[in-house]
Amino acid sequence: MQLSREIAQELGATHSEVYNIVESQFTYVKKVMEHGAFETVRLPYLGKFTVNAKRVQLLNDRLAVIQRGKFQDNT
């Protein structure tokens, strides 16, 4: 939090403007990954963010099992 305040002061911006700029980068990464194209997103100075398609399938399979269990409990 302190770093964003220092950046805001240095640039003559408000803390919320700096926060929104930083947050928009992560919102973009989330949007690309949710799209399902499994593209790698590179953010300078932060690294590369990627989704492993096999890992997504595994998580979806586990979610399906959990959801089936919930529906069986209700019957």
C-alpha positions in Angstrom: 0.0 0.0 0.0 2.8 2.4 0.8 4.5 1.9 -2.6 1.3 2.9 -4.4 1.1 6.1 -2.3 4.7 6.9 -3.1 4.0 6.4 -6.8 0.9 8.6 -6.6 2.9 11.3 -4.9 5.8 11.1 -7.4 3.4 11.2 -10.4 1.1 13.8 -8.9 -1.8 11.4 -9.1 -4.3 10.2 -6.4 -3.9 7.0 -4.6 -7.1 5.6 -6.1 -5.9 6.4 -9.7 -2.7 4.4 -9.1 -4.7 1.6 -7.5 -7.1 1.5 -10.4 -4.3 1.3 -12.9 -2.6 -1.6 -11.1 -5.9 -3.4 -10.5 -6.9 -3.0 -14.2 -3.8 -5.1 -15.2 -5.0 -8.0 -13.0 -8.6 -7.6 -14.3 -7.2 -7.9 -17.8 -5.3 -11.1 -16.9 -8.4 -12.6 -15.3 -10.5 -11.7 -18.4 -8.0 -13.4 -20.8 -7.8 -16.5 -18.7 -11.6 -16.8 -18.2 -11.9 -16.6 -22.0 -10.5 -20.1 -22.2 -8.0 -19.5 -25.0 -5.2 -20.3 -22.5 -3.1 -17.4 -23.8 0.0 -16.4 -21.9 -0.2 -12.8 -20.6 3.0 -11.0 -19.8 3.0 -8.1 -17.4 6.3 -6.2 -17.5 8.2 -6.5 -14.2 5.6 -8.9 -12.8 6.0 -12.0 -15.0 4.0 -14.3 -17.3 0.6 -15.6 -16.3 -0.7 -18.7 -18.0 -3.3 -21.3 -17.6 -2.6 -25.0 -18.1 -5.5 -26.5 -20.0 -5.1 -29.9 -18.3 -5.2 -28.2 -14.9 -8.4 -26.5 -15.9 -10.0 -29.8 -17.0 -9.0 -31.4 -13.7 -10.5 -28.6 -11.7 -13.7 -28.7 -13.8 -13.9 -32.5 -13.3 -13.6 -32.1 -9.5 -16.2 -29.3 -9.5 -18.6 -31.6 -11.3 -18.1 -34.3 -8.8 -18.8 -31.9 -5.9 -21.9 -30.5 -7.6 -23.2 -34.0 -8.2 -22.7 -34.8 -4.5 -24.7 -31.7 -3.5 -27.6 -32.7 -5.8 -27.6 -36.2 -4.4 -27.8 -34.9 -0.9 -31.0 -33.0 -1.7 -32.9 -36.0 -3.0 
